[in-house]
């Protein structure tokens, strides 16, 4: 089986393929992206200050024992949003966006990667 990782002297180890998807109608709209790493572009729907919204990422690479990680790549005013993984199941994970600032209607790009795990 071919590896989806690349290891080269002097370089970081990581995935060599990814994908991208855009939410259709709101920041709570789920997305489907079947890649071990990628970028999710959110809708520009308004999110009130001190509010949170959660959406589901359906992804065939995810097992219930995996550890998805997420990070806000771009689009957010500095310090306004935090992205976190709030649940993991076979075939999906949930991303929760927290707005730490005032009401905002920004399009965010969220990077994600799946760290493969094993049952203890």
C-alpha positions in Angstrom: 0.0 0.0 0.0 1.4 3.4 -1.0 2.0 5.9 1.8 0.2 9.2 2.0 3.2 10.7 3.9 6.4 12.1 2.6 9.7 12.0 4.6 12.7 13.8 3.2 15.9 14.6 5.0 15.7 18.1 6.4 11.9 18.5 5.8 8.8 18.0 7.9 6.8 14.9 7.6 3.2 15.3 6.5 0.5 14.5 4.0 1.1 14.9 0.3 -2.5 15.2 -0.7 -5.4 17.2 0.4 -8.7 18.8 -0.7 -10.9 21.8 -0.1 -14.6 22.4 0.4 -16.9 25.4 1.0 -20.0 25.6 3.2 -23.2 26.2 1.3 -25.6 28.2 3.4 -24.4 29.0 6.9 -21.6 28.5 9.5 -23.6 25.6 10.9 -23.9 23.8 7.5 -22.1 20.4 7.4 -19.5 19.7 4.8 -18.2 16.5 3.1 -14.5 16.3 2.4 -12.9 12.9 1.9 -9.2 13.7 2.3 -6.7 13.3 5.2 -6.0 17.0 5.2 -7.5 20.1 3.6 -9.2 23.4 3.9 -12.8 24.3 4.8 -14.1 27.7 3.7 -17.0 28.8 5.9 -20.1 30.7 4.8 -20.1 34.5 5.6 -23.1 34.2 7.9 -23.1 36.5 10.9 -22.0 35.0 14.2 -22.8 37.1 17.3 -20.0 38.1 19.7 -19.4 35.5 22.5 -21.4 32.9 20.4 -20.4 29.5 19.1 -21.6 27.4 16.2 -20.8 23.8 15.4 -20.8 22.0 12.1 -20.1 18.4 11.1 -17.3 17.4 8.7 -18.1 14.1 7.0 -14.9 12.4 6.1 -14.3 8.8 5.1 -10.7 8.9 6.4 -11.7 9.5 10.0 -12.0 6.6 12.5 -13.4 7.0 16.0 -9.9 6.6 17.4 -8.4 9.4 15.3 -7.4 12.9 16.4 -8.5 15.6 13.9 -6.8 19.0 14.4 -8.0 22.3 13.1 -6.6 25.8 12.8 -8.0 29.1 11.5 -5.9 29.8 8.4 -7.3 33.1 7.2 -10.3 35.5 7.0 -10.7 36.2 10.7 -9.9 39.5 12.4 -7.0 38.9 14.7 -8.1 37.1 17.9 -11.7 36.9 16.9 -12.3 33.2 16.2 -11.1 30.0 17.8 -11.7 26.7 16.0 -11.8 23.4 17.9 -12.8 19.8 17.4 -15.7 19.0 19.7 -16.5 15.4 18.7 -15.1 12.5 16.7 -16.9 9.5 15.3 -16.2 6.9 12.6 -16.6 8.9 9.4 -16.9 12.4 10.8 -15.9 15.0 13.3 -17.4 18.2 14.6 -15.8 21.6 14.4 -16.9 24.4 16.8 -16.2 28.0 16.0 -16.1 30.4 18.9 -16.4 34.1 18.3 -14.4 35.9 21.0 -15.0 39.4 19.6 -18.1 41.4 18.5 -20.6 40.3 15.9 -18.8 39.4 12.7 -19.7 38.2 9.2 -16.4 36.9 8.0 -15.5 34.1 5.6 -13.0 31.9 7.4 -10.6 29.3 6.0 -10.0 26.5 8.4 -7.2 24.0 7.8 -7.5 20.5 9.2 -5.4 17.3 9.4 -6.2 13.8 10.7 -3.8 12.2 13.1 -4.4 8.5 12.9 -4.9 6.8 16.2 -5.4 3.3 17.6 -7.6 1.8 20.3 -5.8 1.3 23.5 
